[in-house]
Amino acid sequence: MTSPALTPSHVFHRSSRATPPRAVRGEGAYIFDASGKSYLDGSGGAAVSCLGHSDAKVIDAIKAQLDRIAFAHSGFFSSDPAEALADRLIELAPEGIDRAYFVSGGSEAVETALKMARQYFVEIGQPQRRRFIARRQSYHGNTLGALATGGNAWRQAKFAPLLIETSHIAPCYAYRGQMEGESLEAYGGRVADELETELQRVGPETVIAFVAEPVVGATLGAVPAVPGYFKRIREICDRHGILLILDEVMCGMGRTGTLFACEQDGIAPDIITIAKGLGAGYQPIGATLCSKTIHDAFEHGSGFFQHGHTYNAHPTACAAAGAVLSRLTEDGLVARAAEMGEKLDAALHEAFGQHPHIGDIRGRGMFRGLEIVADRATKTPFDPSEGKAAKVKKAAFEAGLICYPMGGTIDGQHGDHVLLAPPFILEEAQIGELVEKLSTAFKAAL
């Protein structure tokens, strides 16, 4: 029999020049490949596997739903798992959020949010609103609308002619943007006011929504907003009648220590997107949650959202997400994410707080980032040609650690960081293992 490792692959992999090892088993915080090698999942894939890889309650919920009905198209039916999941999410959601539209992942959730927001204004007689404002160095997904609102320059470059009209303001990125002598609150107010400036430039009556991640994930590396920033953003949106869309695909569902990341900013959006941790990797699922005001406009207008996907509100996926939500809330895993996140942060600061090539350690809960620099004192980044993020990723993988390094942190070209988003079930000894293996990777790559 031909070994799987030697069999030519017909999968269109992310890299056309390399075939990744095959994952064959998951156990707790570990993934095992076909050779038997174990990897500590220090990033939850891409902040997905918040419950690890062998959660019995979620697996049992999926099996039980398959015994009832696996799939029913949402154009014809609803289902018990979808209705129950929506009820529980709305009960837990920020104030004013009243409806849940279920999709298959984060990009679909953001695309849905953009189309929902546009149609809302059509329904209430403001069709002149046609554009979005977002932030540089953000990431909102890979479908064309989501890609356009994201501020990740290198991801957009090849597809620029296909993207919708969006303008971008500065991120809330204190490590790079806060001026000497400026308080965090003053800095946050200054960068939030860029939204007002941009609205006046383009005409506020033409703008549908402002789109932002409460804690910026893959592109910046777990950067939370400073105190007061989002309250100012909310005020500006309300003043001009534009919607606030918060993208919690990566930072939501307990990842930052509260079920919704925006809880820590003391605001409620008009639309909020979730995915990744909602299914915890056990089924593909995402959701776009919206306010009663938005849903009422559809109900009393055309009565029809001109949008949809085949796998909307997939019963098995909703059953899995319902079990995940129970684990996060009833079984205390959100609280554990907050607790273990503080221990992870302390371990990272102890190991790398004075490292000559680690400029900043940041984040909330089990969502942490380390910014890599050539010179810690001046914050000078490595030259992009050195490919430090890729080298760290490779060295960590060889050491048996999955982490999420990225380049282009500062402006899409310069800067590197490592994102950590381990499962909430991580034990203290595994925090030590993660830090030790990350240290091995830094020694090899930096």
QUIHU-V412712 format. One record per residue. RES is the residue in one letter. SS is DSSP state (~ for helix, > for strand, _ for the rest). PHI is phi in degrees with one decimal (* if undefined). OMEGA is omega in radians with two decimals (none if undefined). Layout:
RES:SS:PHI:OMEGA
RES:SS:PHI:OMEGA
//
This chain:
M:_:*:3.14
T:_:-73.5:3.10
S:_:-65.4:3.10
P:_:-54.9:-3.11
A:_:-67.4:-3.10
L:_:-99.4:-3.14
T:_:-75.6:3.10
P:_:-58.8:-3.10
S:_:-93.2:3.02
H:_:-104.6:3.05
V:_:-77.1:3.03
F:_:-82.0:-3.09
H:_:-75.3:-3.14
R:_:-60.2:3.01
S:_:-105.6:3.14
S:_:-81.8:-3.10
R:_:-109.4:-3.11
A:_:-152.5:3.05
T:_:-105.6:-3.10
P:_:-70.7:3.05
P:_:-63.3:-3.10
R:_:-91.7:3.04
A:>:-79.1:-3.07
V:>:-119.6:-3.09
R:>:-157.0:3.04
G:>:-125.4:3.12
E:>:-146.8:-3.12
G:_:59.4:-3.11
A:_:-88.0:-3.03
Y:>:-116.8:2.95
I:>:-117.6:3.12
F:>:-115.2:3.10
D:>:-93.0:-3.03
A:_:-65.0:3.11
S:_:-85.0:-3.10
G:_:96.7:3.14
K:_:-68.3:3.12
S:>:-102.9:3.12
Y:>:-129.4:3.01
L:>:-75.1:-3.04
D:>:-84.3:-3.07
G:_:-78.8:3.11
S:_:-126.6:-3.12
G:~:57.0:-2.96
G:~:73.2:2.99
A:~:-122.9:-3.12
A:~:60.8:-3.10
V:_:-101.6:-2.90
S:_:-82.1:-3.07
C:_:-69.2:3.14
L:_:-106.3:-3.07
G:_:77.0:-2.92
H:_:-115.0:-3.13
S:_:-151.6:-3.09
D:_:-75.9:-3.02
A:~:-64.7:-3.10
K:~:-65.1:3.13
V:~:-69.9:3.13
I:~:-61.2:3.12
D:~:-64.1:3.12
A:~:-64.6:3.10
I:~:-65.2:-3.14
K:~:-60.8:-3.13
A:~:-64.3:3.13
Q:~:-68.3:3.11
L:~:-62.3:3.09
D:~:-72.2:3.13
R:~:-93.7:3.07
I:_:-160.1:-3.07
A:_:-81.7:-2.99
F:_:-149.3:2.96
A:_:-144.8:-3.04
H:_:-67.6:-3.05
S:_:-70.3:3.02
G:_:-74.7:-3.13
F:_:-120.6:-3.00
F:_:-136.7:2.77
S:_:-100.7:3.13
S:_:-148.4:3.11
D:~:-57.9:-3.14
P:~:-61.9:3.13
A:~:-66.6:-3.13
E:~:-64.9:-3.12
A:~:-66.2:3.14
L:~:-64.7:3.12
A:~:-61.0:3.14
D:~:-56.8:-3.07
R:~:-72.1:3.11
L:~:-63.3:-3.12
I:~:-66.5:3.09
E:~:-61.4:-3.07
L:~:-96.0:-2.99
A:_:-74.1:3.06
P:_:-57.8:-3.07
E:_:-55.1:3.08
G:_:94.8:3.12
I:>:-74.2:-2.93
D:>:-134.8:-3.07
R:>:-136.7:3.14
A:>:-126.0:3.09
Y:>:-112.2:-3.00
F:>:-93.5:-3.13
V:>:-130.2:-3.03
S:_:-108.5:-3.14
G:_:173.3:-3.02
G:~:-67.4:3.14
S:~:-61.7:3.09
E:~:-63.7:-3.14
A:~:-64.3:3.13
V:~:-69.5:3.11
E:~:-58.3:3.10
T:~:-61.7:-3.14
A:~:-61.3:-3.13
L:~:-64.8:-3.14
K:~:-70.3:3.09
M:~:-61.7:-3.13
A:~:-65.2:3.10
R:~:-61.4:-3.10
Q:~:-66.4:3.08
Y:~:-55.2:-3.12
F:~:-71.1:3.01
V:~:-63.7:-3.12
E:~:-62.9:-3.10
I:_:-96.9:3.01
G:_:82.4:3.07
Q:_:-125.8:-3.06
P:_:-69.1:3.13
Q:_:-70.1:3.10
R:_:-77.9:-2.97
R:_:-135.7:-3.00
R:>:-127.3:3.10
F:>:-117.7:2.98
I:>:-122.0:3.12
A:>:-138.2:-3.08
R:>:-122.8:3.01
R:_:-63.8:3.11
Q:_:59.1:2.99
S:_:-115.2:3.08
Y:_:-142.7:-3.08
H:_:-123.5:3.09
G:_:130.1:-3.01
N:_:-108.3:2.99
T:_:-70.0:-2.90
L:~:-64.2:3.11
G:~:-67.0:3.12
A:~:-63.5:3.13
L:~:-64.6:3.14
A:~:-67.1:-3.13
T:~:-74.9:3.06
G:_:-62.2:-3.12
G:_:-106.1:-3.11
N:_:-93.5:-2.94
A:~:-59.1:-3.05
W:~:-70.6:3.08
R:~:-68.4:-3.08
Q:~:-81.5:-2.87
A:~:-51.0:-3.07
K:~:-68.5:-2.99
F:~:-112.9:-3.05
A:~:-51.1:-3.12
P:~:-64.9:-3.05
L:~:-100.1:-2.93
L:_:-94.0:-3.12
I:_:-75.1:-3.05
E:_:-70.9:3.13
T:>:-143.5:3.00
S:>:-116.7:-3.00
H:>:-129.9:3.05
I:>:-111.5:-3.07
A:_:-68.3:2.99
P:_:-73.5:3.00
C:_:-90.6:-2.90
Y:_:-134.3:-2.96
A:~:-60.3:-3.10
Y:~:-56.8:-3.13
R:~:-102.8:-2.97
G:~:-104.3:-3.09
Q:_:-70.1:-3.10
M:_:-85.8:3.13
E:_:-59.1:3.13
G:_:83.8:-3.11
E:_:-92.7:3.10
S:_:-71.2:3.10
L:~:-60.2:-3.12
E:~:-64.6:3.12
A:~:-66.0:3.09
Y:~:-61.4:-3.14
G:~:-60.0:3.11
G:~:-63.8:-3.12
R:~:-64.5:-3.10
V:~:-75.7:3.06
A:~:-64.7:-3.12
D:~:-67.7:3.02
E:~:-62.7:3.08
L:~:-64.4:3.10
E:~:-60.6:3.14
T:~:-61.5:-3.13
E:~:-68.3:3.09
L:~:-60.7:3.12
Q:~:-67.8:3.13
R:~:-67.7:-3.04
V:~:-95.1:-3.07
G:_:94.7:-3.07
P:~:-58.8:-3.13
E:~:-70.5:3.13
T:~:-97.2:-2.98
V:>:-99.0:3.11
I:>:-84.5:-2.99
A:>:-161.0:2.93
F:>:-105.0:-3.05
V:>:-118.7:-3.11
A:>:-156.3:2.98
E:_:-91.5:3.08
P:_:-57.9:2.98
V:>:-125.0:-3.02
V:>:-72.0:-2.99
G:_:-93.5:-2.91
A:_:-62.2:-3.01
T:_:-78.5:-3.14
L:_:-105.8:3.12
G:_:87.8:3.01
A:_:59.7:3.12
V:>:-100.8:3.08
P:>:-82.5:3.03
A:_:-69.7:3.10
V:_:-79.4:-3.11
P:_:-56.0:3.08
G:_:89.6:-3.07
Y:~:-58.8:-3.04
F:~:-73.3:3.03
K:~:-65.6:3.07
R:~:-65.6:3.10
I:~:-59.3:3.14
R:~:-59.5:3.12
E:~:-62.2:-3.13
I:~:-65.1:3.11
C:~:-59.0:-3.12
D:~:-63.5:-3.11
R:~:-61.0:-3.06
H:~:-107.1:3.09
G:_:69.2:3.09
I:_:-101.2:-3.09
L:>:-83.5:3.01
L:>:-109.2:3.10
I:>:-106.5:3.08
L:>:-104.5:-3.13
D:>:-94.9:3.10
E:_:-110.2:3.14
V:_:-55.9:-3.11
M:_:-95.8:-2.99
C:_:-93.0:-3.10
G:_:-89.6:3.12
M:_:56.4:3.03
G:_:88.8:-3.02
R:_:-57.8:-3.10
T:_:-98.0:3.08
G:_:102.9:2.94
T:_:-131.0:-3.04
L:_:-57.6:3.03
F:_:-108.1:-3.09
A:~:-61.4:-3.05
C:~:-69.4:3.06
E:~:-55.5:-3.08
Q:~:-77.6:3.08
D:~:-100.2:3.04
G:_:68.8:3.14
I:_:-133.6:3.03
A:_:-125.5:3.11
P:_:-85.0:3.01
D:_:-87.3:3.10
I:>:-137.8:3.11
I:>:-136.2:-3.14
T:>:-109.2:3.10
I:>:-135.0:3.07
A:_:-169.1:3.08
K:~:29.0:-3.09
G:~:-65.6:3.11
L:~:-63.8:3.09
G:_:-102.6:3.11
A:_:55.6:3.13
G:_:90.4:-3.08
Y:_:-81.5:3.01
Q:_:-149.8:3.06
P:_:-76.0:3.12
I:_:-156.9:3.02
G:>:-147.6:3.13
A:>:-152.5:2.98
T:>:-111.7:-3.12
L:>:-103.9:-3.09
C:>:-132.9:-3.12
S:>:-75.0:3.06
K:~:-62.6:3.13
T:~:-57.2:-3.13
I:~:-67.5:-3.13
H:~:-63.7:3.13
D:~:-60.6:3.13
A:~:-62.2:3.07
F:~:-69.4:-3.07
E:~:-61.4:-3.10
H:_:-94.3:3.09
G:_:-104.9:-3.10
S:_:-71.8:-3.11
G:_:78.3:-3.01
F:_:-143.3:3.02
F:_:-87.8:-3.04
Q:_:-81.9:-3.03
H:_:-168.0:3.07
G:_:165.6:3.09
H:_:-134.8:-3.12
T:_:-56.5:-3.04
Y:_:-99.0:3.01
N:_:-51.7:3.02
A:_:51.3:-3.12
H:_:-58.8:-3.03
P:~:-56.5:-3.13
T:~:-68.1:3.10
A:~:-64.7:3.12
C:~:-66.4:3.08
A:~:-64.3:3.09
A:~:-61.8:-3.12
A:~:-63.5:3.08
G:~:-62.0:3.10
A:~:-68.4:3.08
V:~:-61.2:-3.12
L:~:-61.6:3.07
S:~:-62.9:3.12
R:~:-63.4:-3.10
L:~:-68.1:-3.02
T:~:-98.4:-3.06
E:_:-67.2:-3.12
D:_:-94.0:2.96
G:_:79.4:-3.08
L:~:-74.6:3.05
V:~:-65.6:3.09
A:~:-60.7:3.11
R:~:-66.2:3.10
A:~:-61.8:3.10
A:~:-65.4:-3.10
E:~:-66.4:-3.11
M:~:-70.4:3.08
G:~:-63.2:3.09
E:~:-67.0:3.12
K:~:-69.9:3.08
L:~:-64.3:3.14
D:~:-60.0:3.13
A:~:-63.0:3.13
A:~:-66.0:3.12
L:~:-66.4:3.12
H:~:-67.0:3.12
E:~:-64.7:-3.08
A:~:-80.5:-2.95
F:~:-125.9:-3.09
G:_:-60.2:3.11
Q:_:-116.3:-3.14
H:_:-64.7:-3.07
P:_:-62.5:-3.10
H:_:-115.8:3.03
I:>:-114.1:-3.04
G:>:-87.7:-3.06
D:>:-151.1:3.03
I:>:-123.5:-2.95
R:>:-147.0:3.05
G:>:127.0:3.10
R:>:-140.5:3.07
G:_:56.7:3.12
M:_:-92.9:-3.12
F:>:-141.4:-2.99
R:>:-130.5:3.13
G:>:-130.3:3.06
L:>:-125.4:3.13
E:>:-90.4:-3.10
I:>:-92.1:3.14
V:_:-135.2:3.04
A:_:-76.7:-3.12
D:>:-137.5:-3.05
R:_:-67.4:-3.08
A:_:-68.6:-3.09
T:_:-97.7:-3.09
K:_:65.7:-3.14
T:>:-66.3:3.13
P:_:-79.7:2.98
F:_:-68.8:3.04
D:_:-63.0:-3.12
P:~:-55.2:-3.11
S:~:-64.2:-3.13
E:~:-78.8:3.06
G:_:54.9:-3.03
K:~:-63.4:-3.12
A:~:-61.1:3.14
A:~:-63.8:3.14
K:~:-68.3:3.10
V:~:-65.4:-3.14
K:~:-59.3:-3.12
K:~:-64.7:-3.11
A:~:-66.7:3.11
A:~:-65.9:-3.13
F:~:-62.2:3.09
E:~:-62.8:3.14
A:_:-82.4:3.13
G:_:88.7:3.10
L:>:-129.2:3.00
I:>:-95.3:3.03
C:_:-134.2:-2.96
Y:>:-127.9:3.07
P:>:-77.4:3.10
M:>:-142.7:3.02
G:>:-103.9:3.12
G:_:79.4:-3.04
T:_:-56.1:-2.99
I:_:-78.3:-3.01
D:_:-144.2:-3.09
G:_:95.4:3.12
Q:_:-123.9:-3.04
H:_:-99.8:3.08
G:_:98.0:3.14
D:>:-140.7:3.04
H:>:-150.9:3.01
V:>:-120.7:3.09
L:>:-101.3:3.07
L:>:-118.1:3.13
A:_:-149.5:-3.05
P:_:-73.2:3.10
P:_:-61.0:-3.13
F:_:-68.5:-3.13
I:_:-83.0:-3.09
L:_:-54.1:3.10
E:_:-93.4:-3.12
E:~:-59.4:3.13
A:~:-62.8:3.13
Q:~:-74.7:2.99
I:~:-62.2:3.08
G:~:-61.9:3.11
E:~:-63.5:3.14
L:~:-60.5:-3.11
V:~:-64.1:3.13
E:~:-63.4:-3.13
K:~:-70.9:3.08
L:~:-67.5:3.08
S:~:-62.1:3.08
T:~:-60.0:3.13
A:~:-66.1:3.12
F:~:-63.4:3.12
K:~:-61.8:-3.13
A:~:-74.2:-2.97
A:~:-99.2:-3.03
L:_:-106.3:none
//
